[in-house]
């Protein structure tokens, strides 16, 4: 019985190692360099704030897993473009491609995609906007959405105060980017992964809100 249990755990370990190696290969193939592919996702939180349903916009760089996020009171095309400008300023590398799900506010069935505000704005910044037709079938996208602020706290966020919610987001991003050891990165943190690339060895901390004085309020943008 002991031998059988030992063999089972050994096999489970081998399966886990094979899966992580496969995942690491997928990441390396999709994004061998920082900024080559960034996933952007939205998540409406499960409570109302100031009569609105707050939304978290999250962006994760596939290569390094560095993450930037921002809170908005509404999910509109205007919000998506504001977030695009925000991540373009905050990531320490240029973004070549952004991938989103095929849902609002990143696409609509009534507008040619090339003319959509988010896609057109990205193109003017030299960023390709690609769409994952079915996120459930996109292994990388489904994994990365679980690493976001809303994915990490799924079902447990219930903050009625805007300042407290902002502080939680800022604290989470600092933890994720600088102290969260991730199996898909071989057990290192996102900032440690970034430092492996030429030109980024001098960076010791990544905090997208480091330059903000106080807590920036959530934004509301018209459609």
HELIX and SHEET records of a PDB file:
HELIX    1   1 UNK A    2  UNK A   30  1                                  29    
HELIX    2   2 UNK A   77  UNK A   90  1                                  14    
HELIX    3   3 UNK A  113  UNK A  115  5                                   3    
HELIX    4   4 UNK A  117  UNK A  124  1                                   8    
HELIX    5   5 UNK A  135  UNK A  137  5                                   3    
HELIX    6   6 UNK A  139  UNK A  145  1                                   7    
HELIX    7   7 UNK A  149  UNK A  152  1                                   4    
HELIX    8   8 UNK A  162  UNK A  179  1                                  18    
HELIX    9   9 UNK A  183  UNK A  185  5                                   3    
HELIX   10  10 UNK A  190  UNK A  195  1                                   6    
SHEET    1   A 5 UNK A  67  UNK A  72  0                                        
SHEET    2   A 5 UNK A  52  UNK A  61 -1                                        
SHEET    3   A 5 UNK A  38  UNK A  49 -1                                        
SHEET    4   A 5 UNK A  97  UNK A 101  1                                        
SHEET    5   A 5 UNK A 128  UNK A 132  1                                        
END                                                                             
